[in-house]
Amino acid sequence: MFEFSVEKVSGLMREKGLRQIDVADALCISLASFNNKMNGKTEFTLKEIKELARVLNVEFIISKGE
């Protein structure tokens, strides 16, 4: 299961040897946009989160918050 957090994304990127530009390209966004999202200035869309899960090779599950 993919629990989304910027810290988790950063850790998985390091594990897999992915650079920010690699992930930004996979999401079809600019490096600046990716950095803004990673720094909390803008939010990832659901589509981007799903693509992140694919790129990072993790399962993505949507669950209702409690």
PyMOL commands that set and color helices and strands:
alter all, ss='L'
color gray80, all
select helices_A, chain A and resi 6-16+20-27+31-38+46-55
alter helices_A, ss='H'
color red, helices_A
deselect
rebuild
show_as cartoon
